[in-house]
Amino acid sequence: MLVRISISLLLSLLGFLSRAQESVPDTISKGVSIHVSVPKIESNKGKVYFALYDSEKNFLLKIPFQKTVGTIVNHATEVTFRDIPEGTYAILCFHDRNDNHKLDFEGFRPVEDYGASNNPVVYGPPQFDLSRFTVADENLDLTITF
């Protein structure tokens, strides 16, 4: 009888431990970090808005995978996107000098500075193909210039 109680107790304890492990939060990183810096910003006024896109479709529809805002200090800013899984991405950013949370235009021409990953030189809106980069298993450091 003592053997039956011990086996029951052991099975109960094993069941509890397996449930306890399931409820422990996953502390392992789910991806890499992408550190982005923008040096030589014309003015310390305003902020720089960043958007990370995970596909050309979302890039065109303006649906970011992640977004963040950088504070300008000494005419530069930097941000970090975290837990980014492997894949193909592109980053767009703009300097919102007047703090109205949008890129301002005069007609069809932007009047606030903007940039994209890979720093493509384009006349017109940024393109995913020219801005894309690959995330694998190592953290990335990118620089975007206006």
N, C-alpha and C positions, 0 to 999 in steps of 0.2 A: 504494500500500500504506500509506503514511503517513496518507492521508486516512481509510482504513478503521480504522486503529488509533485515530486521533483521534476519530472518530465513536463507536467502541466505548467509548473512555474517557469521552467526554462522556455517553453514555447510561448508563453505569455510575454516574457521578457524580450524574446527575439522579435515578436510582433510589435511590441512597444518601440524597440530600437529602430526597426525599419520604418515605422510611421514617424518617429522623431527625426530621422535623417531626411525624410521627404519634406518635412516642414522647415528644415534649415534653409535659409535663403542662399541662393547661388552667389558665391563671392568671387567666382572666376570671371575675368573679363570676357565680354561677348564680342570683342573685336579690338581694333587698334585705335590709336588717337591720331588726329590730323591737326597739327599745329600750323596756324596760318598767321603770317605777319604782313602788315602793310606799312612800309617805311615811307618817309618823305611825303606826308600828307600836307597839303597846302596850308590848312588852318587847323587850330586846336578846337574850333567851334564845332558843335554837333557830335555825332557818333558815326560809326561805320556799321552798317547792317550786312550780315553774311547769311547766305543760304547755300546749303549742301544738297545737291540733287543726285538721286541714285539711278536715273534713267533719262534717256532723251525725251520720252513722253512727258515725264514729270517736269523736266526742264522747260519744255515748251508750254506746259500748262501752268507753270509757276507753282508747283506743289513740292516744297522742299522736304527732304528726308529729315533734316535737322536745320534749325536756324538759330542765330545768336547775334548779339550786339557787342561791338568792341568800343571801349572808351579810348579817346585819343589823349595821349600824354606825350609831350615833346614832339609833336607832329608825327606820331606813329601809333599803331595799335596792333594787338595780337589777340587771337582767340584760339580755343582748342575744341574740336569736335571729338567726342569720346564714344567708345563702344561701337565703332564702325565695322560692320562685317565685310568680308572680302567682296569685291565687286568693282564696277566701274562707276565713277562719280565725276561731278563738275561742281565748281564753286563760283558763285557770283557775289559781288559785294558792291556797295556804293557808300559814298560819304554824304550823309544827310546833314549838311551844314546848318540848315534852319530848323532842325528838330521837328519836321512835320511828318516823319515816318514814311516818306516816299521819295523816290528819285524824281526830281523836278525837271520839266522840259520847257523849252521855248519852241513852239511848233513841234517838230519831230526830233529836235536836237536836245540831248540832255545838257543841263546847265550845272549839274553836280557831277563830281568825278565818280567813275565806276571802273570795275575791273573784273577779270575772270581768271580762274586757274589756268596755268600755262602762259598767261599774259599774251594772248593772241592779239594781233593788230588787225582789227576789222573796222569796216565802215558800215555801220548799221548795228543791229542787235547782236549780242554775243551768240555764238553757235556751240552746241554741245560737243560736236566732233572736234573742234579746235581746243576746247577747254577740258576735255575728259582726261582722267588719269585713273590708274588701277591701284586698288588697295589689296594688299596680300596679307602677310603675317607680321609686318614690321610697321612701327609708327612712322609717320611722314611729317616732314617740315616743308611747308610751301611758302613762297613769297609772292604776293600779288602787288603789282605796281599800277598806279593810276596814270 
